[in-house]
Amino acid sequence: MKRHLSQLGLALCTTMCGLNHGAFAADIAGLPPVPEFLSSHEAAPQTLKVVAVDDDVLEQQTGKSAGGGTMISGFVLNLLSQWNLPNGVSALAQGTLTATQTAAGQIATTVSTLAQVTSNALGNNGSTGAGNTGANANASVSGGQNVSVNGVSQVTQVAGNNNLGTNAAQIDFTNTPVTPASGNGALSAAASNSTGTVKAGIAFGSNGVTVALQTPAGLARQTIAPSNAQIAQLLQIAGSNQQVANQLQLSLQTTQMSAAMVRQLGVLQALQNSASSRR
């Protein structure tokens, strides 16, 4: 199941006001009939007034479903970037991060990273040798690394012929329990060829995750920055006959919350809002 989030800049709320004592006509234009249980010979119909509410007011409002809800109890993050040059050189960086909730309520995590640069005897266009990288020194791709959005961004910049480049990101929710994966425990990995012209690297850190490939024909990058609520994929290809891919898969495990937990969260947020309003 895919879920999409959107921001609301302005909302309208209706308030009841303008109660006046005295007699009134039951067929006032523009007003619906007053329900019998609200009708009174001593009160006029309640008029509706629309009031604009700013974001600074809305952001303090919270609500909870009485019937229970779901919470994130674990996730699996898979990242992979791969670049195949026409001369047979290949760069790859990949990583997996798994987080699960134990029976004691603790979070258990495993991580695995891999980076490598290899050379095949036969390139993807049938050529051999290290000379034909397919790079075009006269081609230029730039600017994509400066794109910054909240959410998921995918940028592809290509200057060349016969290139294949893909940015793929998948985020899904499931109630299937997350299976802890065996990992090598390495938070980062890096590799390069003997001349340093082809590089691959991946790093998990407190600021997020970064995957990067650097070749004579351009770069491929994936970035996850939780502080900015950002997932970014970037391809910049300045050459021909390049095969490049960025792939990201995030599986979030959801667990049904009990009614007691929903009530506890509601009380906690009410207390937090009350404390904020007194500042």
C-alpha positions in Angstrom: 0.0 0.0 0.0 1.4 3.3 -1.0 0.8 6.4 1.1 1.2 10.0 -0.1 1.5 13.0 2.2 0.5 16.6 1.3 0.8 19.9 3.1 -2.2 22.1 3.9 -1.4 25.8 3.9 -4.8 27.1 5.1 -8.0 25.5 6.6 -11.4 26.9 7.4 -13.3 26.1 10.6 -16.9 27.0 11.3 -18.0 28.4 14.7 -21.4 29.1 16.1 -22.0 32.6 17.2 -24.5 35.5 17.1 -27.1 34.1 19.5 -29.9 36.7 19.9 -32.9 36.6 22.2 -36.3 37.3 20.7 -38.8 36.0 18.1 -37.5 34.8 14.7 -38.9 33.6 11.3 -38.3 29.9 10.5 -37.7 30.6 6.8 -34.7 33.0 6.9 -33.1 32.9 3.5 -29.8 30.9 3.3 -30.3 29.1 6.6 -31.4 25.4 6.9 -34.3 24.6 9.2 -33.3 24.4 12.8 -33.5 20.8 14.1 -36.4 20.2 16.5 -34.1 19.3 19.4 -32.3 22.6 19.0 -35.3 24.8 18.4 -36.3 27.3 21.1 -38.8 30.1 21.3 -36.3 32.1 23.2 -33.3 31.9 20.9 -32.7 32.9 17.3 -31.1 30.5 14.7 -27.4 30.2 15.1 -25.6 31.7 12.2 -22.5 30.2 10.6 -19.3 32.3 10.4 -16.2 31.2 8.5 -12.9 32.0 10.2 -9.5 31.5 8.6 -7.0 29.6 10.7 -3.3 30.0 10.2 -0.7 27.1 10.1 0.7 28.1 13.5 -2.7 27.3 15.1 -3.3 24.2 13.1 0.1 22.6 13.9 -0.9 22.5 17.5 -4.1 20.5 16.8 -4.0 16.8 17.2 -6.6 14.0 17.0 -6.8 10.3 17.7 -9.1 7.5 16.5 -11.0 5.9 19.3 -10.9 2.6 17.4 -7.1 2.3 17.5 -4.5 2.9 14.9 -1.2 1.7 13.5 2.4 2.5 14.4 5.8 1.9 12.7 7.4 -1.1 14.5 10.3 -1.8 12.1 11.7 -1.2 8.7 14.2 -2.5 6.0 16.1 0.0 3.8 17.9 -1.3 0.7 20.1 1.0 -1.4 22.0 0.2 -4.6 23.8 2.3 -7.2 25.6 0.7 -10.1 27.5 2.1 -13.1 28.7 0.1 -16.2 31.1 1.8 -18.5 31.5 0.7 -22.2 35.1 -0.4 -21.5 34.0 -3.1 -19.1 34.7 -1.2 -15.9 31.9 -1.4 -13.3 31.3 0.5 -10.0 28.8 -0.7 -7.4 27.8 0.5 -3.9 25.0 -1.0 -1.9 23.8 -1.2 1.7 21.0 -2.5 3.9 19.7 -1.2 7.2 17.2 -3.2 9.2 15.5 -2.1 12.4 13.1 -4.2 14.5 11.4 -3.9 17.8 12.2 -6.6 20.3 9.7 -8.2 22.8 11.2 -5.9 25.5 10.4 -2.8 23.4 14.0 -2.2 22.4 15.2 -1.4 18.9 17.6 -3.8 17.3 19.4 -2.8 14.2 21.7 -4.5 11.7 23.7 -2.8 8.9 25.6 -4.1 5.9 27.6 -2.1 3.3 29.6 -3.1 0.1 31.5 -1.0 -2.4 33.5 -2.4 -5.3 35.1 -1.4 -8.7 35.7 -4.2 -11.1 36.9 -4.6 -14.7 35.4 -7.1 -17.2 37.3 -8.6 -20.1 34.6 -7.5 -22.5 32.8 -4.1 -22.3 29.0 -3.6 -22.7 29.5 -2.4 -26.3 31.8 -5.3 -27.3 35.1 -3.4 -26.8 38.0 -4.4 -24.7 40.7 -2.4 -22.8 40.6 0.5 -20.4 40.8 3.3 -22.9 37.2 3.6 -24.1 35.3 5.0 -21.2 32.6 6.6 -23.3 33.1 9.9 -21.6 32.7 13.1 -23.5 35.0 15.9 -22.4 32.9 18.4 -24.4 29.6 17.5 -22.7 28.5 19.2 -19.5 25.9 18.3 -16.9 25.5 20.4 -13.7 22.9 21.9 -11.4 21.1 18.8 -10.3 23.1 18.5 -7.1 21.6 21.8 -6.0 18.0 20.6 -6.1 16.5 20.4 -2.6 13.0 19.4 -1.8 11.1 18.0 1.2 10.1 14.5 0.2 11.4 12.4 -2.7 13.3 14.0 -5.6 14.7 12.2 -8.7 16.9 14.2 -11.1 18.4 12.8 -14.3 20.8 14.9 -16.5 22.1 13.3 -19.7 24.4 14.7 -22.4 25.3 11.8 -24.8 23.9 9.0 -26.9 22.8 5.4 -26.2 22.7 5.8 -22.4 20.5 3.9 -20.0 19.9 5.6 -16.7 17.2 4.9 -14.1 16.2 6.3 -10.7 13.8 4.0 -8.9 12.4 4.5 -5.4 9.8 2.4 -3.7 8.3 3.0 -0.3 5.7 0.5 1.0 3.8 -0.3 4.2 3.2 -3.9 5.3 2.1 -5.8 8.4 4.5 -8.6 7.7 7.1 -8.8 10.5 10.5 -7.6 9.5 13.1 -10.3 9.4 16.5 -9.2 10.8 19.1 -9.5 8.1 22.6 -10.6 8.8 25.0 -7.7 8.3 28.7 -7.1 8.3 28.3 -4.3 10.8 30.3 -1.8 8.6 28.7 1.6 8.5 30.7 2.6 5.4 32.5 1.1 2.4 34.6 2.6 -0.4 36.5 1.3 -3.4 38.2 2.7 -6.5 40.3 1.6 -9.5 44.1 1.8 -9.7 44.0 5.2 -11.3 41.3 6.7 -9.0 39.1 7.7 -12.0 36.3 5.4 -10.9 35.1 5.5 -7.3 32.2 3.9 -5.3 31.2 4.6 -1.7 28.4 4.3 0.8 28.1 5.6 4.4 25.5 5.4 7.1 25.8 8.2 9.7 23.9 10.3 12.3 23.0 12.7 9.5 21.6 10.1 7.2 22.8 7.9 4.3 24.9 8.8 1.3 25.7 6.6 -1.7 28.0 7.9 -4.5 29.6 6.7 -7.7 32.1 8.8 -9.6 33.3 7.9 -13.1 34.9 9.8 -16.0 31.4 10.0 -17.6 29.6 11.5 -14.6 28.2 10.6 -11.2 25.3 8.8 -9.5 24.2 9.7 -6.0 21.5 8.8 -3.5 21.0 10.7 -0.2 18.7 10.3 2.7 18.6 13.2 5.1 16.0 12.6 8.0 16.6 16.1 9.4 15.3 17.6 6.1 12.7 14.8 5.5 14.5 14.3 2.2 15.2 11.3 -0.1 17.2 12.4 -3.2 18.4 10.4 -6.3 20.6 12.1 -8.9 22.1 10.9 -12.2 24.5 13.0 -14.2 25.8 11.4 -17.4 28.2 13.2 -19.7 29.1 10.5 -22.3 27.7 7.7 -24.4 26.9 4.0 -24.0 26.6 4.3 -20.2 24.4 2.0 -18.1 23.6 3.6 -14.7 21.0 2.8 -12.0 19.9 4.2 -8.6 17.6 1.9 -6.6 16.0 2.5 -3.2 13.5 0.3 -1.4 12.0 1.2 2.0 9.7 -1.3 3.6 7.9 -0.1 6.8 6.3 -2.6 9.1 3.1 -1.4 10.8 1.6 -2.8 14.0 -1.9 -2.3 15.3 -2.0 -0.1 18.4 -4.2 -1.1 21.3 -7.0 1.3 22.4 -5.0 1.9 25.7 -1.9 3.0 23.7 -4.0 5.4 21.6 -5.4 6.9 24.8 -2.0 7.2 26.3 -0.7 9.0 23.2 -3.7 11.3 23.3 -3.1 12.3 26.9 0.6 12.8 26.3 0.0 15.2 23.3 -2.7 17.0 25.3 -0.2 17.6 28.1 2.5 18.7 25.6 0.1 21.2 24.0 -1.0 22.5 27.4 2.7 23.1 28.4 3.4 24.8 25.0 0.4 27.1 25.4 1.7 28.4 28.8 5.1 29.4 27.5 
